[in-house]
Amino acid sequence: IAGFIILDLGAQAVHITNQNVVYGLRPEARNRINSLYMTSCFVGITVGSSAAAVVYASFGWTGVCVLGACFGAVMLPVRAAALLSARRRARAVTALPHGPAD
């Protein structure tokens, strides 16, 4: 039971942190961005739980753990590419002679 509580608290903390980041992106587009965020969360949860159910039926908990590791491994290069892109944009903005255009 303690593990479930800790997992739930961690998931809630990540969700709140992500929404804080989303709300800071473009205040005038907050509703649209939040809708996209919540839709992507729903789709990700649906895909993950459906895949886990199928894998569990055939391979048990070991299969579910391997599936989770595979999902994480697939997302590592995606996250790395996003970080590299953000760094390039930040360098490009600081290289402008008068700063970013408003």
SETI-880778 format. One record per atom (N, C-alpha, C, O): x, y, z; atom name; residue in one letter; residue number from 0. Coordinates in pm, 1 decimal, m for minus. Atoms other than C-alpha are relative to their C-alpha. Layout:
BEGIN
+----------+----------+----------+----+---+-----+
!        u !        v !        w !  a ! r !   k !
+----------+----------+----------+----+---+-----+
!        X !        Y !        Z ! CA ! A ! NUM !
...
+----------+----------+----------+----+---+-----+
//
This chain:
BEGIN
+----------+----------+----------+----+---+-----+
!        u !        v !        w !  a ! r !   k !
+----------+----------+----------+----+---+-----+
!     83.1 !   m118.9 !      0.0 !  N ! I !   0 !
!      0.0 !      0.0 !      0.0 ! CA ! I !   0 !
!     87.6 !    125.3 !      0.0 !  C ! I !   0 !
!     54.7 !    223.2 !    m67.0 !  O ! I !   0 !
!    m88.4 !   m117.4 !     m3.9 !  N ! A !   1 !
!    286.5 !    241.1 !     77.7 ! CA ! A !   1 !
!     55.8 !     29.7 !   m139.3 !  C ! A !   1 !
!     67.4 !    145.8 !   m178.5 !  O ! A !   1 !
!    m51.7 !    m18.9 !    136.3 !  N ! G !   2 !
!    428.6 !    183.6 !   m272.8 ! CA ! G !   2 !
!   m103.1 !     66.1 !    m89.9 !  C ! G !   2 !
!    m69.6 !    152.7 !   m170.7 !  O ! G !   2 !
!    107.1 !    m60.0 !     80.1 !  N ! F !   3 !
!     92.9 !    268.6 !   m428.6 ! CA ! F !   3 !
!    m16.4 !    148.2 !     32.8 !  C ! F !   3 !
!    m33.8 !    230.9 !    m56.8 !  O ! F !   3 !
!     15.2 !   m140.3 !    m42.4 !  N ! I !   4 !
!     67.0 !    589.4 !   m226.3 ! CA ! I !   4 !
!    115.4 !     84.5 !    m52.5 !  C ! I !   4 !
!     94.1 !    194.9 !   m102.6 !  O ! I !   4 !
!   m116.8 !    m73.6 !     49.8 !  N ! I !   5 !
!    421.8 !    695.5 !   m317.2 ! CA ! I !   5 !
!     m7.9 !     17.3 !   m151.2 !  C ! I !   5 !
!     21.3 !    125.1 !   m202.9 !  O ! I !   5 !
!     14.2 !     m8.8 !    145.7 !  N ! L !   6 !
!    360.3 !    615.9 !   m685.6 ! CA ! L !   6 !
!   m105.3 !    103.9 !    m38.5 !  C ! L !   6 !
!    m83.9 !    183.2 !   m130.1 !  O ! L !   6 !
!    106.1 !    m96.3 !     28.9 !  N ! D !   7 !
!     36.5 !    815.5 !   m683.9 ! CA ! D !   7 !
!     45.0 !    143.1 !     29.2 !  C ! D !   7 !
!     17.8 !    233.8 !    m49.4 !  O ! D !   7 !
!    m50.1 !   m134.3 !    m32.4 !  N ! L !   8 !
!    200.2 !   1113.5 !   m510.0 ! CA ! L !   8 !
!    100.3 !     47.4 !   m105.3 !  C ! L !   8 !
!     98.4 !    163.9 !   m145.1 !  O ! L !   8 !
!    m96.4 !    m36.0 !    104.1 !  N ! G !   9 !
!    483.7 !   1107.3 !   m764.1 ! CA ! G !   9 !
!    m69.0 !     36.4 !   m130.5 !  C ! G !   9 !
!    m31.7 !    134.3 !   m195.1 !  O ! G !   9 !
!     72.4 !    m29.1 !    123.5 !  N ! A !  10 !
!    242.1 !   1095.1 !  m1057.4 ! CA ! A !  10 !
!    m72.2 !    134.3 !      8.8 !  C ! A !  10 !
!    m72.2 !    211.4 !    m87.1 !  O ! A !  10 !
!     68.1 !   m128.6 !    m18.2 !  N ! Q !  11 !
!     40.8 !   1385.8 !   m916.3 ! CA ! Q !  11 !
!     98.4 !    116.2 !     m3.3 !  C ! Q !  11 !
!     69.2 !    221.0 !    m60.9 !  O ! Q !  11 !
!   m101.4 !   m105.9 !     m0.6 !  N ! A !  12 !
!    357.9 !   1589.3 !   m857.1 ! CA ! A !  12 !
!     49.7 !     29.2 !   m141.3 !  C ! A !  12 !
!     67.5 !    145.2 !   m178.4 !  O ! A !  12 !
!    m44.3 !    m19.5 !    138.5 !  N ! V !  13 !
!    474.3 !   1532.9 !  m1215.4 ! CA ! V !  13 !
!   m108.1 !     70.5 !    m80.9 !  C ! V !  13 !
!    m78.1 !    159.8 !   m160.1 !  O ! V !  13 !
!    111.0 !    m62.1 !     72.2 !  N ! H !  14 !
!    130.5 !   1626.4 !  m1349.1 ! CA ! H !  14 !
!     m9.6 !    149.3 !     32.7 !  C ! H !  14 !
!    m26.0 !    231.4 !    m57.5 !  O ! H !  14 !
!      8.3 !   m140.5 !    m41.4 !  N ! I !  15 !
!    122.5 !   1950.8 !  m1149.4 ! CA ! I !  15 !
!    118.8 !     78.3 !    m55.2 !  C ! I !  15 !
!    102.7 !    191.3 !   m101.4 !  O ! I !  15 !
!   m118.4 !    m66.1 !     55.1 !  N ! T !  16 !
!    478.1 !   2036.2 !  m1255.2 ! CA ! T !  16 !
!    m15.6 !     22.9 !   m150.0 !  C ! T !  16 !
!     14.7 !    131.2 !   m200.2 !  O ! T !  16 !
!     19.9 !    m15.0 !    144.2 !  N ! N !  17 !
!    395.2 !   1971.8 !  m1621.0 ! CA ! N !  17 !
!   m103.2 !    108.0 !    m31.0 !  C ! N !  17 !
!    m83.7 !    186.8 !   m123.6 !  O ! N !  17 !
!    100.0 !   m102.8 !     24.9 !  N ! Q !  18 !
!     84.0 !   2187.5 !  m1602.1 ! CA ! Q !  18 !
!     56.2 !    138.8 !     29.1 !  C ! Q !  18 !
!     21.5 !    234.5 !    m40.0 !  O ! Q !  18 !
!    m62.7 !   m127.8 !    m28.8 !  N ! N !  19 !
!    287.3 !   2466.7 !  m1445.1 ! CA ! N !  19 !
!     85.4 !     45.9 !   m119.5 !  C ! N !  19 !
!     83.3 !    163.1 !   m157.0 !  O ! N !  19 !
!    m81.1 !    m31.9 !    118.1 !  N ! V !  20 !
!    527.5 !   2451.8 !  m1740.6 ! CA ! V !  20 !
!    m91.5 !     38.1 !   m117.0 !  C ! V !  20 !
!    m66.0 !    136.1 !   m187.0 !  O ! V !  20 !
!     93.3 !    m27.3 !    109.9 !  N ! V !  21 !
!    237.2 !   2439.8 !  m1987.8 ! CA ! V !  21 !
!    m63.3 !    137.8 !     16.6 !  C ! V !  21 !
!    m73.7 !    212.9 !    m80.4 !  O ! V !  21 !
!     64.0 !   m129.8 !    m22.6 !  N ! Y !  22 !
!     68.1 !   2741.0 !  m1828.5 ! CA ! Y !  22 !
!     94.9 !    116.7 !    m21.7 !  C ! Y !  22 !
!     50.6 !    228.0 !    m50.2 !  O ! Y !  22 !
!    m96.6 !   m107.3 !     20.1 !  N ! G !  23 !
!    388.5 !   2941.3 !  m1857.1 ! CA ! G !  23 !
!     39.7 !     21.6 !   m145.1 !  C ! G !  23 !
!    108.3 !    119.1 !   m175.6 !  O ! G !  23 !
!    m44.4 !    m10.8 !    139.4 !  N ! L !  24 !
!    431.6 !   2885.7 !  m2231.4 ! CA ! L !  24 !
!    m55.9 !    123.5 !    m70.1 !  C ! L !  24 !
!     19.0 !    212.7 !   m109.8 !  O ! L !  24 !
!     65.4 !   m113.2 !     66.1 !  N ! R !  25 !
!    181.2 !   3126.5 !  m2382.0 ! CA ! R !  25 !
!   m130.7 !     25.7 !     73.4 !  C ! R !  25 !
!   m229.5 !    m43.5 !     48.9 !  O ! R !  25 !
!    120.9 !    m23.4 !    m80.2 !  N ! P !  26 !
!    m72.8 !   3272.6 !  m2139.9 ! CA ! P !  26 !
!   m126.0 !     20.8 !    m84.0 !  C ! P !  26 !
!   m234.7 !    m19.0 !    m42.3 !  O ! P !  26 !
!    118.7 !    m24.6 !     82.5 !  N ! E !  27 !
!   m304.6 !   3379.5 !  m2423.8 ! CA ! E !  27 !
!    m54.8 !   m128.2 !    m63.7 !  C ! E !  27 !
!   m169.5 !   m131.4 !   m108.4 !  O ! E !  27 !
!     43.1 !    126.5 !     60.1 !  N ! A !  28 !
!   m320.0 !   3018.8 !  m2551.6 ! CA ! A !  28 !
!    m11.1 !   m110.2 !    105.4 !  C ! A !  28 !
!     m6.5 !   m228.6 !     72.1 !  O ! A !  28 !
!     m1.6 !     94.7 !   m112.1 !  N ! R !  29 !
!   m343.9 !   2851.5 !  m2210.5 ! CA ! R !  29 !
!   m102.6 !   m112.0 !    m15.7 !  C ! R !  29 !
!    m69.8 !   m228.2 !      8.1 !  O ! R !  29 !
!    103.9 !    102.8 !     11.9 !  N ! N !  30 !
!   m671.7 !   2668.2 !  m2276.9 ! CA ! N !  30 !
!     31.4 !    m99.1 !   m110.7 !  C ! N !  30 !
!     14.5 !   m219.7 !    m92.8 !  O ! N !  30 !
!    m32.7 !     90.0 !    111.1 !  N ! R !  31 !
!   m562.1 !   2528.9 !  m2612.7 ! CA ! R !  31 !
!    118.2 !    m89.3 !     35.4 !  C ! R !  31 !
!    116.4 !   m209.1 !      7.2 !  O ! R !  31 !
!   m117.8 !     78.4 !    m36.8 !  N ! I !  32 !
!   m224.7 !   2418.2 !  m2479.7 ! CA ! I !  32 !
!    m36.0 !   m103.4 !    106.4 !  C ! I !  32 !
!     10.0 !   m217.4 !     99.8 !  O ! I !  32 !
!     41.6 !     95.0 !   m103.1 !  N ! N !  33 !
!   m383.3 !   2258.2 !  m2173.1 ! CA ! N !  33 !
!    m84.1 !   m112.5 !    m60.5 !  C ! N !  33 !
!    m71.1 !   m227.9 !    m19.8 !  O ! N !  33 !
!     79.4 !    104.0 !     67.0 !  N ! S !  34 !
!   m632.0 !   2073.9 !  m2396.7 ! CA ! S !  34 !
!     90.7 !    m99.2 !    m71.4 !  C ! S !  34 !
!     68.5 !   m220.1 !    m64.1 !  O ! S !  34 !
!    m95.4 !     87.2 !     68.4 !  N ! L !  35 !
!   m345.1 !   1937.1 !  m2604.7 ! CA ! L !  35 !
!     76.5 !    m85.4 !    101.1 !  C ! L !  35 !
!     95.9 !   m205.1 !     80.0 !  O ! L !  35 !
!    m72.9 !     73.5 !   m104.3 !  N ! Y !  36 !
!   m152.7 !   1839.9 !  m2290.2 ! CA ! Y !  36 !
!    m86.7 !   m112.0 !     58.3 !  C ! Y !  36 !
!    m41.8 !   m226.2 !     68.7 !  O ! Y !  36 !
!     87.1 !     99.9 !    m61.0 !  N ! M !  37 !
!   m448.8 !   1659.8 !  m2133.5 ! CA ! M !  37 !
!    m36.5 !   m111.1 !    m99.0 !  C ! M !  37 !
!    m45.4 !   m227.7 !    m60.6 !  O ! M !  37 !
!     29.5 !    101.2 !    102.2 !  N ! T !  38 !
!   m535.8 !   1483.3 !  m2461.9 ! CA ! T !  38 !
!    118.4 !    m93.5 !    m17.7 !  C ! T !  38 !
!    101.3 !   m215.0 !    m26.6 !  O ! T !  38 !
!   m118.3 !     85.6 !     16.2 !  N ! S !  39 !
!   m177.0 !   1361.4 !  m2501.1 ! CA ! S !  39 !
!     19.4 !    m88.4 !    123.3 !  C ! S !  39 !
!     62.0 !   m203.2 !    110.1 !  O ! S !  39 !
!     m6.4 !     83.7 !   m120.8 !  N ! C !  40 !
!   m181.4 !   1240.4 !  m2138.2 ! CA ! C !  40 !
!    m97.8 !   m116.2 !    m10.5 !  C ! C !  40 !
!    m62.4 !   m230.6 !     18.0 !  O ! C !  40 !
!    102.5 !    103.6 !     11.5 !  N ! F !  41 !
!   m504.4 !   1049.9 !  m2201.0 ! CA ! F !  41 !
!     40.5 !   m106.1 !   m101.1 !  C ! F !  41 !
!     26.7 !   m225.5 !    m74.6 !  O ! F !  41 !
!    m40.8 !     95.3 !    103.4 !  N ! V !  42 !
!   m372.9 !    891.3 !  m2521.9 ! CA ! V !  42 !
!    117.0 !    m85.4 !     50.2 !  C ! V !  42 !
!    118.1 !   m206.9 !     30.4 !  O ! V !  42 !
!   m113.6 !     75.2 !    m52.4 !  N ! G !  43 !
!    m44.6 !    793.8 !  m2354.7 ! CA ! G !  43 !
!    m40.0 !   m101.7 !    104.8 !  C ! G !  43 !
!      9.1 !   m214.6 !    104.5 !  O ! G !  43 !
!     47.1 !     91.4 !   m103.9 !  N ! I !  44 !
!   m220.8 !    640.0 !  m2056.2 ! CA ! I !  44 !
!    m78.5 !   m115.0 !    m62.1 !  C ! I !  44 !
!    m64.6 !   m229.8 !    m19.6 !  O ! I !  44 !
!     78.6 !    103.4 !     66.3 !  N ! T !  45 !
!   m459.8 !    451.7 !  m2284.3 ! CA ! T !  45 !
!     88.5 !   m100.1 !    m71.7 !  C ! T !  45 !
!     69.4 !   m221.0 !    m58.3 !  O ! T !  45 !
!    m92.0 !     88.2 !     72.5 !  N ! V !  46 !
!   m182.4 !    313.0 !  m2504.8 ! CA ! V !  46 !
!     81.4 !    m83.7 !     98.4 !  C ! V !  46 !
!     95.9 !   m204.6 !     80.5 !  O ! V !  46 !
!    m81.2 !     71.9 !    m97.2 !  N ! G !  47 !
!     33.1 !    221.7 !  m2205.4 ! CA ! G !  47 !
!    m76.4 !   m107.6 !     73.9 !  C ! G !  47 !
!    m27.3 !   m219.5 !     88.6 !  O ! G !  47 !
!     76.3 !     99.9 !    m76.1 !  N ! S !  48 !
!   m238.7 !     46.1 !  m2008.6 ! CA ! S !  48 !
!    m51.3 !   m112.0 !    m90.5 !  C ! S !  48 !
!    m57.7 !   m227.3 !    m47.9 !  O ! S !  48 !
!     44.2 !    104.5 !     93.8 !  N ! S !  49 !
!   m370.3 !   m138.5 !  m2315.9 ! CA ! S !  49 !
!    115.0 !    m94.3 !    m34.4 !  C ! S !  49 !
!     98.6 !   m216.3 !    m34.8 !  O ! S !  49 !
!   m116.8 !     82.9 !     31.1 !  N ! A !  50 !
!    m23.0 !   m258.0 !  m2410.0 ! CA ! A !  50 !
!     39.6 !    m84.8 !    119.6 !  C ! A !  50 !
!     73.7 !   m202.1 !    103.9 !  O ! A !  50 !
!    m35.6 !     74.9 !   m120.6 !  N ! A !  51 !
!     48.0 !   m359.5 !  m2050.0 ! CA ! A !  51 !
!    m96.0 !   m115.8 !     23.7 !  C ! A !  51 !
!    m53.5 !   m223.1 !     66.5 !  O ! A !  51 !
!     97.5 !    107.5 !    m19.2 !  N ! A !  52 !
!   m274.6 !   m562.8 !  m2034.3 ! CA ! A !  52 !
!     27.1 !   m116.1 !    m95.0 !  C ! A !  52 !
!     20.6 !   m232.5 !    m55.4 !  O ! A !  52 !
!    m28.8 !    104.2 !     99.3 !  N ! V !  53 !
!   m188.4 !   m750.8 !  m2353.5 ! CA ! V !  53 !
!    127.5 !    m74.8 !     37.1 !  C ! V !  53 !
!    131.7 !   m197.8 !     32.1 !  O ! V !  53 !
!   m127.8 !     62.1 !    m35.6 !  N ! V !  54 !
!    170.5 !   m813.6 !  m2243.7 ! CA ! V !  54 !
!    m14.3 !    m82.2 !    128.6 !  C ! V !  54 !
!     42.8 !   m190.8 !    138.7 !  O ! V !  54 !
!     18.6 !     72.4 !   m125.1 !  N ! Y !  55 !
!     63.3 !   m918.4 !  m1893.3 ! CA ! Y !  55 !
!    m67.7 !   m134.8 !    m23.5 !  C ! Y !  55 !
!    m32.4 !   m234.4 !     39.6 !  O ! Y !  55 !
!     71.9 !    123.9 !     28.6 !  N ! A !  56 !
!   m173.1 !  m1179.7 !  m2036.0 ! CA ! A !  56 !
!     94.2 !   m107.6 !    m54.8 !  C ! A !  56 !
!     72.4 !   m226.6 !    m32.0 !  O ! A !  56 !
!    m91.3 !     97.8 !     60.1 !  N ! S !  57 !
!    115.7 !  m1344.1 !  m2222.4 ! CA ! S !  57 !
!    127.5 !    m22.9 !     80.8 !  C ! S !  57 !
!    178.5 !   m134.9 !     85.3 !  O ! S !  57 !
!   m133.0 !      8.8 !    m62.2 !  N ! F !  58 !
!    427.9 !  m1271.6 !  m2016.1 ! CA ! F !  58 !
!      4.5 !     35.4 !    148.0 !  C ! F !  58 !
!    110.9 !     27.5 !    209.4 !  O ! F !  58 !
!      3.4 !    m31.9 !   m142.2 !  N ! G !  59 !
!    316.8 !  m1165.7 !  m1667.3 ! CA ! G !  59 !
!     71.9 !    130.7 !     31.7 !  C ! G !  59 !
!     93.4 !    214.5 !    m56.0 !  O ! G !  59 !
!    m60.3 !   m124.5 !    m45.1 !  N ! W !  60 !
!    486.2 !   m894.6 !  m1462.0 ! CA ! W !  60 !
!    136.1 !     24.6 !    m62.5 !  C ! W !  60 !
!    174.1 !    139.5 !    m85.2 !  O ! W !  60 !
!   m130.5 !    m17.6 !     64.1 !  N ! T !  61 !
!    825.8 !   m958.0 !  m1616.4 ! CA ! T !  61 !
!    m17.6 !     67.1 !   m135.9 !  C ! T !  61 !
!     57.9 !    157.7 !   m171.2 !  O ! T !  61 !
!     27.4 !    m60.9 !    130.0 !  N ! G !  62 !
!    682.0 !   m874.1 !  m1957.2 ! CA ! G !  62 !
!    m41.4 !    145.7 !     12.1 !  C ! G !  62 !
!     m1.4 !    228.5 !    m69.8 !  O ! G !  62 !
!     42.8 !   m138.4 !    m20.6 !  N ! V !  63 !
!    518.1 !   m558.0 !  m1823.5 ! CA ! V !  63 !
!    119.7 !     88.1 !     35.4 !  C ! V !  63 !
!    130.3 !    201.6 !    m11.1 !  O ! V !  63 !
!   m121.0 !    m75.9 !    m35.3 !  N ! C !  64 !
!    848.4 !   m447.1 !  m1670.4 ! CA ! C !  64 !
!     87.8 !     23.5 !   m121.8 !  C ! C !  64 !
!    141.4 !    132.8 !   m139.5 !  O ! C !  64 !
!    m78.3 !    m15.4 !    123.6 !  N ! V !  65 !
!   1029.5 !   m509.8 !  m2000.0 ! CA ! V !  65 !
!    m68.1 !    101.4 !    m92.5 !  C ! V !  65 !
!     m0.5 !    183.5 !   m154.5 !  O ! V !  65 !
!     73.7 !    m96.4 !     81.6 !  N ! L !  66 !
!    756.7 !   m317.0 !  m2183.5 ! CA ! L !  66 !
!     24.5 !    141.9 !     49.2 !  C ! L !  66 !
!     50.0 !    231.6 !    m31.3 !  O ! L !  66 !
!    m26.6 !   m132.9 !    m56.2 !  N ! G !  67 !
!    800.6 !    m20.7 !  m1947.4 ! CA ! G !  67 !
!    141.0 !     46.3 !    m31.3 !  C ! G !  67 !
!    162.0 !    163.0 !    m64.6 !  O ! G !  67 !
!   m139.0 !    m34.9 !     33.1 !  N ! A !  68 !
!   1177.3 !    m29.4 !  m2001.5 ! CA ! A !  68 !
!     12.2 !     34.9 !   m147.8 !  C ! A !  68 !
!     85.9 !    126.6 !   m183.9 !  O ! A !  68 !
!     m3.2 !    m29.4 !    143.9 !  N ! C !  69 !
!   1121.8 !    m36.7 !  m2378.0 ! CA ! C !  69 !
!    m62.5 !    136.2 !    m29.8 !  C ! C !  69 !
!     m9.0 !    212.6 !   m110.1 !  O ! C !  69 !
!     60.3 !   m132.5 !     18.6 !  N ! F !  70 !
!    886.6 !    262.4 !  m2362.5 ! CA ! F !  70 !
!     98.5 !    109.5 !     40.7 !  C ! F !  70 !
!    113.4 !    209.8 !    m29.1 !  O ! F !  70 !
!    m99.0 !    m97.2 !    m45.0 !  N ! G !  71 !
!   1150.6 !    449.1 !  m2164.1 ! CA ! G !  71 !
!    116.2 !     11.9 !    m97.5 !  C ! G !  71 !
!    161.6 !    122.6 !   m126.4 !  O ! G !  71 !
!   m112.3 !     m0.9 !     94.4 !  N ! A !  72 !
!   1427.8 !    349.3 !  m2406.9 ! CA ! A !  72 !
!    m36.9 !     69.2 !   m130.3 !  C ! A !  72 !
!     46.5 !    136.8 !   m190.6 !  O ! A !  72 !
!     44.7 !    m66.4 !    122.8 !  N ! V !  73 !
!   1222.2 !    468.8 !  m2703.8 ! CA ! V !  73 !
!     m7.4 !    150.8 !     20.1 !  C ! V !  73 !
!     21.2 !    227.6 !    m71.8 !  O ! V !  73 !
!     16.2 !   m143.8 !    m24.4 !  N ! M !  74 !
!   1160.4 !    805.6 !  m2539.4 ! CA ! M !  74 !
!    131.5 !     73.1 !     27.8 !  C ! M !  74 !
!    136.2 !    195.4 !     15.2 !  O ! M !  74 !
!   m127.8 !    m65.9 !    m26.7 !  N ! L !  75 !
!   1525.0 !    874.7 !  m2447.9 ! CA ! L !  75 !
!     51.4 !     80.1 !   m119.8 !  C ! L !  75 !
!     86.0 !    197.0 !   m103.0 !  O ! L !  75 !
!    m47.0 !    m81.7 !    113.1 !  N ! P !  76 !
!   1629.8 !    978.2 !  m2801.8 ! CA ! P !  76 !
!    m96.1 !    113.5 !    m35.4 !  C ! P !  76 !
!    m52.9 !    218.5 !    m82.8 !  O ! P !  76 !
!     97.5 !   m106.6 !     26.9 !  N ! V !  77 !
!   1308.0 !   1178.4 !  m2841.7 ! CA ! V !  77 !
!     27.1 !    117.5 !     94.1 !  C ! V !  77 !
!     29.0 !    232.8 !     50.9 !  O ! V !  77 !
!    m28.0 !   m105.1 !    m98.4 !  N ! R !  78 !
!   1383.6 !   1372.3 !  m2522.8 ! CA ! R !  78 !
!    134.5 !     66.6 !    m27.6 !  C ! R !  78 !
!    147.8 !    188.3 !    m15.0 !  O ! R !  78 !
!   m131.7 !    m55.5 !     31.3 !  N ! A !  79 !
!   1748.7 !   1414.8 !  m2619.2 ! CA ! A !  79 !
!     m9.0 !     94.5 !   m120.1 !  C ! A !  79 !
!     53.1 !    200.8 !   m119.5 !  O ! A !  79 !
!     17.2 !    m86.2 !    117.0 !  N ! A !  80 !
!   1647.3 !   1558.5 !  m2957.3 ! CA ! A !  80 !
!    m70.4 !    129.6 !     37.9 !  C ! A !  80 !
!    m34.6 !    236.0 !    m12.4 !  O ! A !  80 !
!     69.9 !   m120.9 !    m44.0 !  N ! A !  81 !
!   1407.7 !   1801.6 !  m2787.9 ! CA ! A !  81 !
!     93.2 !     92.6 !     76.8 !  C ! A !  81 !
!     89.0 !    214.2 !     58.2 !  O ! A !  81 !
!    m95.3 !    m81.7 !    m75.6 !  N ! L !  82 !
!   1680.4 !   1919.3 !  m2549.2 ! CA ! L !  82 !
!    102.1 !     66.2 !    m92.1 !  C ! L !  82 !
!    134.2 !    183.7 !    m74.6 !  O ! L !  82 !
!    m95.6 !    m57.2 !     94.8 !  N ! L !  83 !
!   1929.0 !   1968.3 !  m2833.7 ! CA ! L !  83 !
!    m63.3 !    111.9 !    m80.9 !  C ! L !  83 !
!     m0.1 !    214.7 !   m105.2 !  O ! L !  83 !
!     71.1 !   m102.9 !     75.8 !  N ! S !  84 !
!   1671.5 !   2163.9 !  m3031.9 ! CA ! S !  84 !
!    m20.0 !    125.4 !     83.8 !  C ! S !  84 !
!     m2.4 !    236.6 !     34.1 !  O ! S !  84 !
!     19.4 !   m115.5 !    m88.6 !  N ! A !  85 !
!   1595.7 !   2388.1 !  m2733.3 ! CA ! A !  85 !
!    131.1 !     74.3 !     21.0 !  C ! A !  85 !
!    132.5 !    197.3 !     25.1 !  O ! A !  85 !
!   m130.9 !    m64.9 !    m17.3 !  N ! R !  86 !
!   1966.7 !   2454.9 !  m2681.7 ! CA ! R !  86 !
!     38.9 !     77.9 !   m125.0 !  C ! R !  86 !
!     91.3 !    189.0 !   m115.9 !  O ! R !  86 !
!    m31.7 !    m70.9 !    125.5 !  N ! R !  87 !
!   2011.7 !   2545.5 !  m3048.5 ! CA ! R !  87 !
!    m81.1 !    128.5 !    m12.0 !  C ! R !  87 !
!    m28.6 !    232.6 !    m51.4 !  O ! R !  87 !
!     83.7 !   m120.7 !      6.1 !  N ! R !  88 !
!   1719.7 !   2786.6 !  m3032.5 ! CA ! R !  88 !
!     48.5 !    105.0 !     97.7 !  C ! R !  88 !
!     50.4 !    223.8 !     65.4 !  O ! R !  88 !
!    m48.6 !    m94.7 !   m100.9 !  N ! A !  89 !
!   1856.0 !   2943.8 !  m2714.5 ! CA ! A !  89 !
!    128.7 !     67.4 !    m48.4 !  C ! A !  89 !
!    146.2 !    187.8 !    m29.9 !  O ! A !  89 !
!   m123.1 !    m59.1 !     53.2 !  N ! R !  90 !
!   2197.2 !   2993.8 !  m2877.5 ! CA ! R !  90 !
!    m30.1 !     96.7 !   m113.1 !  C ! R !  90 !
!     33.6 !    201.5 !   m123.9 !  O ! R !  90 !
!     36.1 !    m86.4 !    111.8 !  N ! A !  91 !
!   2034.2 !   3142.7 !  m3187.2 ! CA ! A !  91 !
!    m58.4 !    131.6 !     50.0 !  C ! A !  91 !
!    m30.9 !    237.0 !     m7.3 !  O ! A !  91 !
!     61.1 !   m121.2 !    m55.9 !  N ! V !  92 !
!   1835.2 !   3390.8 !  m2975.9 ! CA ! V !  92 !
!    107.3 !     89.2 !     62.5 !  C ! V !  92 !
!    105.4 !    211.0 !     44.3 !  O ! V !  92 !
!   m103.5 !    m80.6 !    m64.2 !  N ! T !  93 !
!   2138.5 !   3500.5 !  m2776.3 ! CA ! T !  93 !
!    101.0 !     53.9 !   m101.4 !  C ! T !  93 !
!    172.5 !    149.8 !    m72.4 !  O ! T !  93 !
!    m91.8 !    m46.3 !    104.4 !  N ! A !  94 !
!   2337.4 !   3540.4 !  m3099.3 ! CA ! A !  94 !
!    m56.2 !    119.2 !    m76.8 !  C ! A !  94 !
!     17.9 !    185.6 !   m149.3 !  O ! A !  94 !
!     58.0 !   m114.2 !     69.2 !  N ! L !  95 !
!   2093.1 !   3802.4 !  m3231.0 ! CA ! L !  95 !
!     59.5 !    128.6 !     55.2 !  C ! L !  95 !
!     83.7 !    138.4 !    175.5 !  O ! L !  95 !
!    m65.0 !   m121.7 !    m46.5 !  N ! P !  96 !
!   2241.7 !   4152.0 !  m3215.6 ! CA ! P !  96 !
!    m83.4 !     80.5 !    100.4 !  C ! P !  96 !
!    m26.0 !    146.6 !    187.0 !  O ! P !  96 !
!     84.9 !    m81.4 !    m88.6 !  N ! H !  97 !
!   1943.6 !   4310.3 !  m3035.3 ! CA ! H !  97 !
!    m90.7 !    m86.4 !     87.7 !  C ! H !  97 !
!   m186.6 !    m35.4 !    145.5 !  O ! H !  97 !
!     84.2 !     87.9 !    m81.3 !  N ! G !  98 !
!   1797.3 !   4007.9 !  m2855.6 ! CA ! G !  98 !
!   m119.6 !    m49.0 !    m81.0 !  C ! G !  98 !
!   m131.0 !    m16.9 !   m199.3 !  O ! G !  98 !
!    115.2 !     54.7 !     71.9 !  N ! P !  99 !
!   1475.3 !   3828.7 !  m2948.0 ! CA ! P !  99 !
!   m101.6 !    109.4 !    m37.0 !  C ! P !  99 !
!   m119.4 !    208.5 !     33.9 !  O ! P !  99 !
!    104.2 !    m95.4 !     43.5 !  N ! A ! 100 !
!   1204.1 !   4010.4 !  m3142.7 ! CA ! A ! 100 !
!   m126.0 !    m21.8 !     82.4 !  C ! A ! 100 !
!   m161.1 !   m135.8 !    112.7 !  O ! A ! 100 !
!    125.3 !     10.9 !    m77.6 !  N ! D ! 101 !
!    886.2 !   4082.9 !  m2947.0 ! CA ! D ! 101 !
!   m118.6 !     m5.9 !    m90.3 !  C ! D ! 101 !
!   m231.9 !    m15.1 !    m43.0 !  O ! D ! 101 !
+----------+----------+----------+----+---+-----+
//
